[in-house]
Protein backbone atom coordinates (compact mmCIF):
# COMPACT_ATOMS: atom_id res chain seq x y z
CA UNK A 1 0.00 0.00 0.00
CA UNK A 2 1.38 3.40 -0.98
CA UNK A 3 0.88 6.33 1.43
CA UNK A 4 0.75 9.95 0.27
CA UNK A 5 3.11 11.95 2.46
CA UNK A 6 4.03 15.63 2.77
CA UNK A 7 7.08 17.09 4.50
CA UNK A 8 6.97 20.56 6.01
CA UNK A 9 10.15 22.14 7.33
CA UNK A 10 9.82 25.14 9.65
CA UNK A 11 13.09 27.06 9.54
CA UNK A 12 13.84 30.74 9.16
CA UNK A 13 17.32 30.06 7.74
CA UNK A 14 16.09 27.18 5.59
CA UNK A 15 13.35 29.32 4.06
CA UNK A 16 16.01 31.86 3.06
CA UNK A 17 18.20 29.17 1.49
CA UNK A 18 20.89 29.69 4.15
CA UNK A 19 20.66 26.13 5.52
CA UNK A 20 20.51 22.78 3.76
CA UNK A 21 17.44 20.81 4.82
CA UNK A 22 19.09 17.52 5.77
CA UNK A 23 16.29 16.59 8.19
CA UNK A 24 13.76 16.47 5.34
CA UNK A 25 16.14 14.23 3.40
CA UNK A 26 16.21 11.80 6.35
CA UNK A 27 12.40 11.84 6.51
CA UNK A 28 12.14 11.18 2.76
CA UNK A 29 14.53 8.22 2.88
CA UNK A 30 12.94 6.60 5.92
CA UNK A 31 9.35 7.06 4.75
CA UNK A 32 10.06 5.72 1.26
CA UNK A 33 12.01 2.72 2.59
CA UNK A 34 10.07 1.81 5.73
CA UNK A 35 6.39 2.39 4.89
CA UNK A 36 6.39 2.69 1.10
CA UNK A 37 5.46 6.35 1.32
CA UNK A 38 5.39 8.67 -1.67
CA UNK A 39 6.43 12.26 -0.96
CA UNK A 40 3.96 14.29 -2.98
CA UNK A 41 4.60 17.69 -1.39
CA UNK A 42 7.61 19.26 0.28
CA UNK A 43 7.88 22.79 1.54
CA UNK A 44 10.16 24.98 3.66
CA UNK A 45 8.54 27.88 5.49
CA UNK A 46 9.85 30.39 8.05
CA UNK A 47 9.05 29.92 11.73
CA UNK A 48 5.82 31.90 11.41
CA UNK A 49 2.63 30.41 12.86
CA UNK A 50 0.39 31.67 10.03
CA UNK A 51 2.67 30.31 7.30
CA UNK A 52 2.97 26.91 9.00
CA UNK A 53 -0.81 26.77 9.45
CA UNK A 54 -1.45 27.70 5.81
CA UNK A 55 0.94 25.00 4.58
CA UNK A 56 -0.63 22.34 6.83
CA UNK A 57 -4.13 23.28 5.66
CA UNK A 58 -3.14 23.20 2.00
CA UNK A 59 -1.38 19.85 2.39
CA UNK A 60 -4.45 18.29 4.00
CA UNK A 61 -7.31 20.00 2.17
CA UNK A 62 -5.82 20.40 -1.33
CA UNK A 63 -3.18 17.68 -1.67
CA UNK A 64 -5.21 15.27 0.53
CA UNK A 65 -2.10 13.58 1.92
CA UNK A 66 -2.37 10.73 4.41
CA UNK A 67 0.53 11.91 6.55
CA UNK A 68 2.33 15.20 7.17
CA UNK A 69 5.66 15.12 8.95
CA UNK A 70 6.93 18.47 10.11
CA UNK A 71 10.52 19.10 11.11
CA UNK A 72 11.75 22.01 13.18
CA UNK A 73 10.21 24.57 15.47
CA UNK A 74 9.38 22.24 18.38
CA UNK A 75 11.80 23.54 21.01
CA UNK A 76 11.61 26.29 23.60
CA UNK A 77 12.89 29.22 21.54
CA UNK A 78 10.48 32.10 21.00
CA UNK A 79 10.36 31.40 17.24
CA UNK A 80 9.53 27.69 17.76
CA UNK A 81 5.81 27.75 16.97
CA UNK A 82 5.20 24.53 15.03
CA UNK A 83 3.21 22.90 17.88
CA UNK A 84 0.94 25.93 18.20
CA UNK A 85 0.36 26.03 14.44
CA UNK A 86 -0.41 22.31 14.43
CA UNK A 87 -2.82 22.55 17.35
CA UNK A 88 -4.62 25.40 15.56
CA UNK A 89 -5.40 23.28 12.48
CA UNK A 90 -6.09 19.78 13.84
CA UNK A 91 -9.54 18.43 14.64
CA UNK A 92 -8.36 15.86 17.19
CA UNK A 93 -5.13 15.17 19.01
CA UNK A 94 -3.30 11.85 18.66
CA UNK A 95 -0.90 12.25 21.59
CA UNK A 96 0.50 8.72 21.61
CA UNK A 97 2.92 9.46 18.78
CA UNK A 98 4.50 12.48 20.50
CA UNK A 99 4.52 10.63 23.84
CA UNK A 100 6.28 7.60 22.31
CA UNK A 101 8.86 9.81 20.62
CA UNK A 102 9.62 11.68 23.86
CA UNK A 103 9.83 8.42 25.83
CA UNK A 104 12.35 6.87 23.43
CA UNK A 105 14.31 10.12 23.13
CA UNK A 106 14.54 10.48 26.92
CA UNK A 107 16.47 7.20 26.99
CA UNK A 108 19.10 8.82 24.77
CA UNK A 109 19.23 12.37 26.16
CA UNK A 110 17.49 14.22 29.00
CA UNK A 111 17.15 17.20 26.65
CA UNK A 112 14.28 15.35 24.99
CA UNK A 113 12.03 16.78 27.70
CA UNK A 114 12.45 20.16 26.00
CA UNK A 115 10.47 18.95 22.99
CA UNK A 116 7.00 20.42 22.61
CA UNK A 117 6.12 18.27 19.59
CA UNK A 118 2.46 17.35 19.12
CA UNK A 119 0.56 15.01 16.85
CA UNK A 120 -3.01 15.11 15.65
CA UNK A 121 -5.57 14.58 12.93
CA UNK A 122 -7.07 17.01 10.45
CA UNK A 123 -9.83 15.36 8.43
CA UNK A 124 -8.17 12.08 7.34
CA UNK A 125 -4.58 13.32 7.63
CA UNK A 126 -2.22 12.46 10.46
CA UNK A 127 0.16 15.32 11.36
CA UNK A 128 3.26 14.62 13.43
CA UNK A 129 5.85 17.15 14.60
CA UNK A 130 9.47 15.98 14.51
CA UNK A 131 12.60 17.73 15.79
CA UNK A 132 14.77 19.84 13.51
CA UNK A 133 17.96 17.78 13.65
CA UNK A 134 18.59 14.82 11.33
CA UNK A 135 19.57 12.62 14.30
CA UNK A 136 16.42 13.61 16.19
CA UNK A 137 14.28 12.93 13.12
CA UNK A 138 15.80 9.50 12.68
CA UNK A 139 15.43 8.51 16.34
CA UNK A 140 11.89 9.87 16.64
CA UNK A 141 10.66 8.24 13.44
CA UNK A 142 12.17 4.93 14.56
CA UNK A 143 10.03 5.14 17.71
CA UNK A 144 6.74 5.35 15.77
CA UNK A 145 7.45 3.82 12.35
CA UNK A 146 6.03 0.39 13.14
CA UNK A 147 2.62 1.82 14.06
CA UNK A 148 2.32 4.35 11.23
CA UNK A 149 0.87 1.98 8.57
CA UNK A 150 -1.81 0.70 10.94
CA UNK A 151 -2.71 4.21 12.11
CA UNK A 152 -2.89 5.47 8.53
CA UNK A 153 -4.95 2.45 7.49
CA UNK A 154 -7.52 3.17 10.20
CA UNK A 155 -7.56 6.91 9.53
CA UNK A 156 -8.02 6.52 5.77
CA UNK A 157 -10.54 3.70 6.11
CA UNK A 158 -8.32 1.15 4.36
CA UNK A 159 -8.40 -1.12 7.41
CA UNK A 160 -10.49 -1.52 10.53
CA UNK A 161 -9.58 -0.92 14.14
CA UNK A 162 -10.21 -4.33 15.64
CA UNK A 163 -8.47 -4.92 18.95
CA UNK A 164 -4.82 -5.51 19.62
CA UNK A 165 -2.50 -7.55 17.45
CA UNK A 166 0.64 -9.31 18.59
CA UNK A 167 3.74 -7.24 17.89
ROVEX-794488 format. One line per 5 residues: number of its first residue (from 1); their letters; for each residue x, y, z of N, C-alpha, C, O. Coordinates in Angstrom, 2 decimals, padded with zeros to 5 digits. Layout:
N
NUM) A) X,Y,Z,X,Y,Z,X,Y,Z,X,Y,Z ~ ...
***
This chain:
167
1) XXXXX) 000.85,-001.18,000.00,000.00,000.00,000.00,000.89,001.24,000.00,001.84,001.32,000.77 ~ 000.58,002.18,-000.84,001.38,003.40,-000.98,000.68,004.53,-000.24,-000.50,004.80,-000.46 ~ 001.42,005.21,000.66,000.88,006.33,001.43,001.33,007.64,000.82,002.49,007.78,000.41 ~ 000.42,008.61,000.76,000.75,009.95,000.27,001.23,010.78,001.46,000.52,010.96,002.45 ~ 002.46,011.28,001.35,003.11,011.95,002.46,003.59,013.33,002.04,004.05,013.53,000.91
6) XXXXX) 003.48,014.28,002.97,004.03,015.63,002.77,005.04,015.91,003.88,004.88,015.44,005.01 ~ 006.06,016.66,003.54,007.08,017.09,004.50,007.05,018.61,004.58,007.09,019.30,003.56 ~ 006.97,019.11,005.79,006.97,020.56,006.01,008.10,020.91,006.97,008.11,020.48,008.13 ~ 009.04,021.69,006.50,010.15,022.14,007.33,009.89,023.57,007.77,009.63,024.45,006.95 ~ 009.95,023.79,009.09,009.82,025.14,009.65,011.22,025.62,010.04,011.81,025.12,011.00
11) XXXXX) 011.73,026.57,009.29,013.09,027.06,009.54,013.27,028.43,008.89,013.12,028.58,007.68 ~ 013.58,029.41,009.71,013.84,030.74,009.16,015.01,030.70,008.18,014.90,031.19,007.06 ~ 016.12,030.12,008.60,017.32,030.06,007.74,017.09,029.17,006.53,017.54,029.48,005.43 ~ 016.38,028.07,006.72,016.09,027.18,005.59,015.22,027.85,004.55,015.42,027.66,003.35 ~ 014.25,028.64,005.00,013.35,029.32,004.06,014.08,030.39,003.24,013.62,030.78,002.17
16) XXXXX) 015.20,030.86,003.76,016.01,031.86,003.06,017.11,031.21,002.22,017.89,031.91,001.57 ~ 017.18,029.89,002.24,018.20,029.17,001.49,019.57,029.22,002.15,020.58,028.94,001.50 ~ 019.62,029.57,003.43,020.89,029.69,004.15,021.29,028.40,004.85,022.37,028.31,005.43 ~ 020.42,027.39,004.81,020.66,026.13,005.52,020.13,024.99,004.68,018.99,025.03,004.22 ~ 020.96,023.96,004.49,020.51,022.78,003.76,019.55,021.99,004.64,019.80,021.82,005.84
21) XXXXX) 018.48,021.51,004.06,017.44,020.81,004.82,017.74,019.31,004.87,017.08,018.52,004.19 ~ 018.72,018.93,005.68,019.09,017.52,005.77,018.06,016.70,006.55,017.95,015.50,006.32 ~ 017.32,017.32,007.43,016.29,016.59,008.19,015.19,016.08,007.26,014.72,014.96,007.41 ~ 014.78,016.90,006.30,013.76,016.47,005.34,014.27,015.32,004.49,013.50,014.43,004.11 ~ 015.56,015.33,004.18,016.14,014.23,003.40,016.07,012.93,004.18,015.79,011.87,003.61
26) XXXXX) 016.31,012.99,005.49,016.21,011.80,006.35,014.76,011.30,006.37,014.51,010.10,006.27 ~ 013.82,012.23,006.51,012.40,011.84,006.51,012.06,011.14,005.19,011.47,010.06,005.20 ~ 012.44,011.74,004.09,012.14,011.18,002.76,012.66,009.75,002.65,011.93,008.84,002.26 ~ 013.93,009.55,003.00,014.53,008.22,002.88,013.81,007.20,003.75,013.49,006.11,003.29 ~ 013.57,007.55,005.01,012.94,006.60,005.92,011.50,006.28,005.52,011.09,005.12,005.58
31) XXXXX) 010.75,007.27,005.12,009.35,007.06,004.75,009.25,006.22,003.48,008.41,005.33,003.39 ~ 010.10,006.50,002.51,010.06,005.72,001.26,010.48,004.28,001.51,009.88,003.36,000.95 ~ 011.50,004.07,002.34,012.01,002.72,002.59,011.14,001.92,003.56,010.87,000.75,003.32 ~ 010.71,002.55,004.63,010.07,001.81,005.73,008.57,001.59,005.56,008.06,000.53,005.94 ~ 007.85,002.57,005.00,006.39,002.39,004.89,005.88,002.58,003.46,004.68,002.73,003.24
36) XXXXX) 006.79,002.56,002.50,006.39,002.69,001.10,005.63,004.00,000.86,004.64,004.03,000.12 ~ 006.09,005.06,001.48,005.46,006.35,001.32,005.94,007.07,000.08,007.09,006.93,-000.33 ~ 005.05,007.84,-000.51,005.39,008.67,-001.67,005.31,010.13,-001.25,004.24,010.60,-000.85 ~ 006.41,010.84,-001.33,006.43,012.26,-000.96,005.82,013.04,-002.12,006.42,013.15,-003.19 ~ 004.63,013.57,-001.89,003.96,014.29,-002.98,004.00,015.81,-002.80,003.64,016.56,-003.70
41) XXXXX) 004.46,016.25,-001.62,004.60,017.69,-001.39,005.70,017.91,-000.36,005.78,017.21,000.65 ~ 006.53,018.90,-000.63,007.61,019.26,000.28,007.72,020.77,000.27,007.68,021.41,-000.79 ~ 007.84,021.34,001.45,007.88,022.79,001.54,008.74,023.22,002.73,008.78,022.54,003.75 ~ 009.41,024.35,002.58,010.16,024.98,003.66,009.54,026.35,003.90,009.44,027.16,002.97 ~ 009.14,026.60,005.14,008.54,027.88,005.49,009.29,028.47,006.68,009.92,027.73,007.43
46) XXXXX) 009.23,029.80,006.85,009.85,030.39,008.05,009.07,030.00,009.31,007.94,029.51,009.23 ~ 009.69,030.21,010.44,009.05,029.92,011.73,007.99,030.98,012.03,008.13,031.77,012.96 ~ 006.94,030.97,011.26,005.82,031.90,011.41,004.55,031.06,011.53,004.25,030.26,010.64 ~ 003.82,031.24,012.60,002.63,030.41,012.86,001.67,030.42,011.68,001.20,029.35,011.26 ~ 001.36,031.59,011.13,000.39,031.67,010.03,000.85,030.92,008.79,000.05,030.29,008.11
51) XXXXX) 002.15,031.00,008.49,002.67,030.31,007.30,002.68,028.79,007.50,002.40,028.04,006.57 ~ 003.00,028.35,008.71,002.97,026.91,009.00,001.53,026.41,008.92,001.27,025.37,008.31 ~ 000.61,027.15,009.51,-000.81,026.77,009.45,-001.30,026.68,008.01,-001.96,025.71,007.64 ~ -000.99,027.68,007.21,-001.45,027.70,005.81,-000.91,026.50,005.05,-001.64,025.89,004.26 ~ 000.35,026.15,005.27,000.94,025.00,004.58,000.27,023.70,005.03,-000.03,022.84,004.20
56) XXXXX) 000.03,023.56,006.32,-000.63,022.34,006.83,-002.04,022.21,006.25,-002.46,021.12,005.86 ~ -002.77,023.30,006.21,-004.13,023.28,005.66,-004.11,022.91,004.18,-004.91,022.08,003.74 ~ -003.21,023.51,003.42,-003.14,023.20,002.00,-002.75,021.73,001.77,-003.30,021.07,000.88 ~ -001.81,021.24,002.55,-001.38,019.85,002.39,-002.51,018.86,002.70,-002.61,017.82,002.06 ~ -003.34,019.18,003.67,-004.45,018.29,004.00,-005.64,018.50,003.07,-006.16,017.53,002.51
61) XXXXX) -006.07,019.73,002.89,-007.31,020.00,002.17,-007.16,019.97,000.65,-008.10,019.58,-000.04 ~ -006.01,020.38,000.12,-005.82,020.40,-001.33,-005.11,019.14,-001.82,-005.59,018.45,-002.72 ~ -003.95,018.84,-001.22,-003.18,017.68,-001.67,-003.74,016.36,-001.12,-003.43,015.29,-001.64 ~ -004.56,016.45,-000.07,-005.21,015.27,000.53,-004.20,014.17,000.88,-004.41,012.99,000.57 ~ -003.10,014.56,001.53,-002.10,013.58,001.92,-002.60,012.77,003.11,-003.47,013.22,003.86
66) XXXXX) -002.03,011.58,003.27,-002.37,010.73,004.41,-001.60,011.12,005.66,-002.08,010.98,006.78 ~ -000.38,011.63,005.44,000.53,011.91,006.55,001.33,013.17,006.24,001.85,013.35,005.14 ~ 001.43,014.05,007.25,002.33,015.20,007.17,003.33,015.06,008.30,002.95,014.90,009.46 ~ 004.59,015.11,007.95,005.66,015.12,008.95,006.31,016.49,008.91,006.85,016.90,007.88 ~ 006.26,017.19,010.03,006.93,018.47,010.11,008.28,018.26,010.76,008.47,017.32,011.53
71) XXXXX) 009.22,019.13,010.45,010.52,019.10,011.11,010.89,020.53,011.47,010.79,021.44,010.65 ~ 011.34,020.70,012.71,011.75,022.01,013.18,010.68,022.76,013.94,009.49,022.50,013.78 ~ 011.13,023.69,014.77,010.21,024.57,015.47,009.50,023.97,016.66,008.44,024.45,017.05 ~ 010.07,022.90,017.26,009.38,022.24,018.38,010.04,022.48,019.73,009.62,021.91,020.74 ~ 011.08,023.31,019.77,011.80,023.54,021.01,011.22,024.68,021.83,010.04,025.02,021.71
76) XXXXX) 012.05,025.26,022.67,011.61,026.29,023.60,011.88,027.72,023.13,011.46,028.68,023.79 ~ 012.58,027.87,022.03,012.89,029.22,021.54,011.61,029.97,021.19,010.60,029.37,020.84 ~ 011.67,031.29,021.28,010.48,032.10,021.00,009.93,031.87,019.59,008.72,031.94,019.39 ~ 010.80,031.60,018.63,010.36,031.40,017.24,009.86,029.98,016.98,009.34,029.72,015.90 ~ 009.98,029.07,017.93,009.53,027.69,017.76,008.02,027.62,017.97,007.54,027.53,019.10
81) XXXXX) 007.27,027.68,016.87,005.81,027.75,016.97,005.10,026.62,016.19,003.88,026.68,016.00 ~ 005.84,025.62,015.77,005.20,024.53,015.03,004.10,023.83,015.83,003.04,023.55,015.27 ~ 004.31,023.54,017.13,003.21,022.90,017.88,001.95,023.76,017.94,000.83,023.24,017.82 ~ 002.12,025.05,018.13,000.94,025.93,018.20,000.21,025.97,016.86,-001.02,025.95,016.81 ~ 000.97,026.03,015.78,000.36,026.03,014.44,-000.39,024.72,014.20,-001.49,024.71,013.66
86) XXXXX) 000.22,023.62,014.61,-000.41,022.31,014.43,-001.69,022.21,015.24,-002.73,021.78,014.72 ~ -001.63,022.61,016.50,-002.82,022.55,017.35,-003.95,023.43,016.81,-005.13,023.13,017.03 ~ -003.60,024.49,016.12,-004.62,025.40,015.56,-005.36,024.79,014.37,-006.48,025.22,014.07 ~ -004.77,023.82,013.69,-005.40,023.28,012.48,-005.97,021.87,012.64,-006.75,021.43,011.80 ~ -005.59,021.16,013.70,-006.09,019.78,013.84,-007.50,019.76,014.42,-007.92,020.67,015.12
91) XXXXX) -008.20,018.66,014.09,-009.54,018.43,014.64,-009.48,017.66,015.95,-010.25,017.90,016.88 ~ -008.52,016.72,016.01,-008.36,015.86,017.19,-006.87,015.63,017.43,-006.08,015.55,016.49 ~ -006.51,015.51,018.69,-005.13,015.17,019.01,-004.94,013.66,018.93,-005.88,012.89,019.13 ~ -003.72,013.26,018.63,-003.30,011.85,018.66,-002.00,011.81,019.46,-000.93,011.62,018.88 ~ -002.09,012.00,020.77,-000.90,012.25,021.59,000.07,011.08,021.72,001.23,011.28,022.08
96) XXXXX) -000.37,009.88,021.43,000.50,008.72,021.61,001.78,008.79,020.80,002.82,008.33,021.26 ~ 001.71,009.37,019.61,002.92,009.46,018.78,003.97,010.36,019.44,005.13,009.97,019.57 ~ 003.57,011.56,019.86,004.50,012.48,020.50,005.00,011.91,021.82,006.17,012.08,022.17 ~ 004.12,011.24,022.56,004.52,010.63,023.84,005.56,009.53,023.61,006.55,009.46,024.33 ~ 005.33,008.68,022.61,006.28,007.60,022.31,007.63,008.17,021.89,008.68,007.66,022.29
101) XXXXX) 007.61,009.21,021.07,008.86,009.81,020.62,009.64,010.40,021.79,010.85,010.23,021.88 ~ 008.94,011.10,022.69,009.62,011.68,023.86,010.18,010.58,024.77,011.29,010.70,025.29 ~ 009.40,009.50,024.96,009.83,008.42,025.83,011.12,007.78,025.32,012.07,007.56,026.08 ~ 011.16,007.48,024.02,012.35,006.87,023.43,013.52,007.86,023.46,014.65,007.48,023.75 ~ 013.25,009.11,023.16,014.31,010.12,023.13,014.90,010.36,024.53,016.09,010.62,024.66
106) XXXXX) 014.06,010.28,025.55,014.54,010.48,026.92,015.57,009.42,027.31,016.42,009.67,028.16 ~ 015.49,008.25,026.71,016.47,007.20,026.99,017.84,007.54,026.40,018.85,006.99,026.81 ~ 017.85,008.44,025.44,019.10,008.82,024.77,019.67,010.13,025.31,020.88,010.28,025.43 ~ 018.78,011.08,025.64,019.23,012.37,026.16,018.13,013.01,027.02,016.97,013.01,026.62 ~ 018.50,013.54,028.18,017.49,014.22,029.00,016.95,015.49,028.35,015.91,016.00,028.77
111) XXXXX) 017.64,016.00,027.34,017.15,017.20,026.65,015.88,016.94,025.87,015.22,017.88,025.43 ~ 015.52,015.69,025.69,014.28,015.35,024.99,013.06,015.95,025.68,012.03,016.19,025.05 ~ 013.17,016.19,026.97,012.03,016.78,027.70,011.75,018.21,027.26,010.71,018.78,027.62 ~ 012.66,018.80,026.50,012.45,020.16,026.00,011.58,020.19,024.75,011.17,021.26,024.29 ~ 011.30,019.02,024.19,010.47,018.95,022.99,009.01,019.28,023.31,008.46,018.79,024.30
116) XXXXX) 008.42,020.09,022.48,007.00,020.42,022.61,006.19,019.85,021.45,005.08,020.29,021.18 ~ 006.77,018.86,020.76,006.12,018.27,019.59,004.74,017.74,019.93,004.50,017.24,021.03 ~ 003.82,017.88,018.97,002.46,017.35,019.12,002.13,016.52,017.88,002.84,016.55,016.88 ~ 001.05,015.79,017.99,000.56,015.01,016.85,-000.96,015.03,016.89,-001.57,015.04,017.96 ~ -001.56,015.04,015.70,-003.01,015.11,015.65,-003.55,014.82,014.27,-002.81,014.49,013.34
121) XXXXX) -004.85,014.96,014.15,-005.57,014.58,012.93,-006.36,015.77,012.43,-007.07,016.43,013.18 ~ -006.22,016.04,011.15,-007.07,017.01,010.45,-007.75,016.23,009.34,-007.09,015.73,008.43 ~ -009.06,016.14,009.40,-009.83,015.36,008.43,-009.33,013.92,008.46,-009.49,013.24,009.47 ~ -008.71,013.45,007.38,-008.17,012.08,007.34,-006.65,012.09,007.22,-006.05,011.15,006.70 ~ -006.04,013.17,007.70,-004.58,013.32,007.63,-003.99,013.31,009.03,-004.45,014.03,009.91
126) XXXXX) -002.97,012.49,009.21,-002.22,012.46,010.46,-001.06,013.44,010.34,-000.32,013.41,009.37 ~ -000.91,014.32,011.34,000.16,015.32,011.36,001.03,015.05,012.58,000.53,014.98,013.70 ~ 002.33,014.91,012.35,003.26,014.62,013.43,004.43,015.59,013.37,005.06,015.75,012.32 ~ 004.70,016.25,014.50,005.85,017.15,014.60,007.10,016.36,014.97,007.08,015.56,015.91 ~ 008.17,016.59,014.23,009.47,015.98,014.51,010.47,017.09,014.84,010.24,018.25,014.51
131) XXXXX) 011.58,016.72,015.50,012.60,017.73,015.79,013.26,018.25,014.51,013.00,017.75,013.42 ~ 014.11,019.24,014.67,014.77,019.84,013.51,016.07,019.20,013.11,016.56,019.45,012.01 ~ 016.66,018.38,013.97,017.96,017.78,013.65,017.79,016.44,012.94,016.85,015.71,013.23 ~ 018.69,016.11,012.01,018.59,014.82,011.33,018.63,013.63,012.29,017.89,012.66,012.11 ~ 019.49,013.70,013.31,019.57,012.62,014.30,018.25,012.50,015.07,017.75,011.40,015.27
136) XXXXX) 017.70,013.62,015.48,016.42,013.61,016.19,015.30,013.07,015.33,014.45,012.32,015.81 ~ 015.28,013.45,014.06,014.28,012.93,013.12,014.38,011.42,013.02,013.37,010.72,013.12 ~ 015.58,010.93,012.83,015.80,009.50,012.68,015.36,008.72,013.92,014.65,007.72,013.81 ~ 015.78,009.18,015.09,015.43,008.51,016.34,013.93,008.56,016.62,013.34,007.58,017.06 ~ 013.31,009.71,016.36,011.89,009.87,016.64,011.05,009.05,015.67,010.08,008.41,016.08
141) XXXXX) 011.40,009.06,014.40,010.66,008.24,013.44,010.79,006.75,013.76,009.84,006.00,013.60 ~ 011.97,006.34,014.20,012.17,004.93,014.56,011.21,004.51,015.68,010.76,003.37,015.72 ~ 010.90,005.44,016.58,010.03,005.14,017.71,008.58,004.88,017.29,007.85,004.17,017.98 ~ 008.16,005.45,016.16,006.74,005.35,015.77,006.52,004.62,014.44,005.38,004.32,014.09 ~ 007.57,004.34,013.71,007.45,003.82,012.35,006.59,002.57,012.25,005.78,002.44,011.33
146) XXXXX) 006.76,001.66,013.20,006.03,000.39,013.14,004.51,000.58,013.20,003.76,-000.19,012.61 ~ 004.06,001.60,013.90,002.62,001.82,014.06,002.02,002.74,013.00,000.79,002.82,012.89 ~ 002.84,003.42,012.22,002.32,004.35,011.23,001.40,003.69,010.20,000.31,004.22,009.96 ~ 001.78,002.57,009.57,000.87,001.98,008.57,-000.50,001.62,009.13,-001.52,001.85,008.48 ~ -000.53,001.06,010.34,-001.81,000.70,010.94,-002.65,001.95,011.24,-003.85,001.99,010.97
151) XXXXX) -002.00,002.96,011.80,-002.71,004.21,012.11,-003.26,004.85,010.84,-004.41,005.29,010.81 ~ -002.44,004.88,009.79,-002.89,005.47,008.53,-004.00,004.64,007.90,-004.93,005.18,007.30 ~ -003.90,003.33,008.02,-004.95,002.45,007.49,-006.29,002.72,008.16,-007.32,002.78,007.48 ~ -006.28,002.87,009.47,-007.52,003.17,010.20,-008.05,004.54,009.80,-009.23,004.70,009.50 ~ -007.17,005.52,009.80,-007.56,006.91,009.53,-008.14,007.08,008.13,-009.09,007.83,007.94
156) XXXXX) -007.57,006.39,007.16,-008.02,006.52,005.77,-009.14,005.54,005.43,-009.69,005.59,004.33 ~ -009.47,004.66,006.35,-010.54,003.70,006.11,-010.11,002.47,005.31,-010.95,001.68,004.89 ~ -008.81,002.31,005.12,-008.32,001.15,004.36,-008.29,-000.12,005.21,-008.21,-001.22,004.67 ~ -008.34,000.04,006.53,-008.40,-001.12,007.41,-009.18,-000.73,008.66,-009.31,000.44,009.00 ~ -009.69,-001.76,009.33,-010.49,-001.52,010.53,-009.62,-001.42,011.77,-008.42,-001.69,011.73
161) XXXXX) -010.25,-001.02,012.85,-009.58,-000.92,014.14,-010.16,-001.98,015.04,-011.07,-001.72,015.83 ~ -009.63,-003.20,014.92,-010.21,-004.33,015.64,-009.23,-004.90,016.65,-008.48,-005.83,016.34 ~ -009.25,-004.36,017.85,-008.47,-004.92,018.95,-006.97,-004.79,018.75,-006.47,-004.04,017.91 ~ -006.29,-005.55,019.59,-004.82,-005.51,019.62,-004.26,-006.70,018.86,-004.80,-007.81,018.94 ~ -003.19,-006.48,018.15,-002.50,-007.55,017.45,-001.17,-007.79,018.14,-000.62,-006.89,018.77
166) XX) -000.67,-009.00,018.02,000.64,-009.31,018.59,001.71,-008.53,017.81,001.65,-008.42,016.59 ~ 002.66,-008.01,018.53,003.74,-007.24,017.89,004.74,-008.15,017.23,005.71,-007.67,016.65
***
